[in-house]
Amino acid sequence: MQAGKLNNRVAIDRPDTSQNETGEEIISWHHMGTVWCDIKPIVGREALLAAGTLAESDTVIRFRWEPRLAQMTPKWRLRRPNIIYNIQGIAEVEMDKKEIEVRCKSGLNEG
């Protein structure tokens, strides 16, 4: 991957779950760091919900491989200042640990 394509920064969050006194699961997010990446929107949709229009977007985000990124699971999330990306799938694009591709959704979900 060329360094010039890594022109965006995203924060990486890992969920930490606990339970409150009634047994309800509470998710808090642990910031794992911020990395340079390439972000490519691939599909966008709109939905009418409760008399409002909400937009949803599918996005592919690519990173250079590094050990903390190799630990990511679909339970983690990525963030930009106004967007939360919920991870749908993760793949090592090149098997020799050069690049990681993450497919995400943002908009109608927790993002």
SULQUIPE-V46644 format. One record per helix or strand of 2 or more residues. SS is the DSSP state (H for helix, E for strand). FROM is the first residue (numbers start at 1). TO is the last residue. Records with the same first field share a line. If there is no record, write none. Layout:
SS=FROM-TO / FROM-TO
//
This chain:
H=3-5 / 67-70
E=8-19 / 25-49 / 52-64 / 77-80 / 83-94 / 99-106
//
